[in-house]
Amino acid sequence: AAIIEARGASSAASAANAAIDHVHDWVTGTPDGDWVSMGVPSDGIYGVPEGLLCGFPVTCADGNYEIVQGLEIDDFSRARIDASVAELVSERDMVRGLGLI
């Protein structure tokens, strides 16, 4: 209800729009020198465990994506990333514990 009130749209519409943007960038590519954020499997970069699905800065071309390498991460951002990763790992481990993955 808070999202509908604040944005005038449901969270489902917001999620659908994000999915459309994601596929558009993936298929049509990103402009040279630009990148977008996409939820993709980690290759172990930026301290995110390999295989964990997480948002990363990526460039896209020819229907492929590549995680942007070497971005500097300040202390504030590192703390936020670490908190998000801990939550994702906890959720993944709970699902594993249920035998679903």
URHUDA-V893718 format. One record per backbone hydrogen bond with DSSP energy under -0.5 kcal/mol. NH is the residue of the N-H (numbers start at 0). CO is the residue of the C=O. E is the energy in kcal/mol with one decimal. If there is no record, write none. Layout:
nh->NH co->CO e->E
nh->NH co->CO e->E
This chain:
nh->4 co->0 e->-2.5
nh->5 co->1 e->-2.6
nh->6 co->2 e->-3.0
nh->7 co->2 e->-0.5
nh->7 co->3 e->-2.1
nh->8 co->2 e->-0.6
nh->13 co->9 e->-1.8
nh->14 co->10 e->-2.7
nh->15 co->11 e->-2.4
nh->16 co->12 e->-2.4
nh->17 co->13 e->-2.2
nh->18 co->14 e->-2.2
nh->19 co->15 e->-2.2
nh->20 co->16 e->-2.5
nh->21 co->17 e->-2.5
nh->22 co->18 e->-2.4
nh->23 co->19 e->-2.6
nh->24 co->20 e->-2.6
nh->25 co->21 e->-2.3
nh->26 co->22 e->-2.9
nh->27 co->23 e->-3.0
nh->28 co->24 e->-1.7
nh->29 co->59 e->-2.2
nh->33 co->30 e->-2.3
nh->35 co->57 e->-2.4
nh->37 co->55 e->-2.4
nh->39 co->37 e->-0.8
nh->39 co->53 e->-2.5
nh->41 co->51 e->-1.9
nh->46 co->43 e->-0.8
nh->47 co->44 e->-1.9
nh->48 co->46 e->-0.5
nh->50 co->41 e->-2.8
nh->51 co->48 e->-1.9
nh->53 co->39 e->-2.2
nh->55 co->37 e->-2.6
nh->57 co->35 e->-3.4
nh->58 co->65 e->-2.3
nh->60 co->63 e->-2.1
nh->62 co->25 e->-0.6
nh->63 co->60 e->-2.0
nh->65 co->58 e->-2.2
nh->67 co->56 e->-3.1
nh->73 co->71 e->-0.5
nh->77 co->73 e->-2.8
nh->78 co->74 e->-2.2
nh->79 co->75 e->-1.9
nh->80 co->76 e->-3.0
nh->81 co->77 e->-2.9
nh->82 co->78 e->-2.0
nh->83 co->79 e->-2.3
nh->84 co->80 e->-2.9
nh->85 co->81 e->-2.4
nh->86 co->82 e->-1.9
nh->87 co->83 e->-2.6
nh->88 co->84 e->-2.9
nh->89 co->85 e->-2.2
nh->90 co->86 e->-2.4
nh->91 co->87 e->-2.7
nh->92 co->88 e->-2.7
nh->93 co->89 e->-2.0
nh->94 co->90 e->-2.1
nh->95 co->91 e->-2.5
nh->96 co->92 e->-2.3
nh->97 co->93 e->-1.1
nh->98 co->95 e->-2.0
nh->99 co->94 e->-2.0
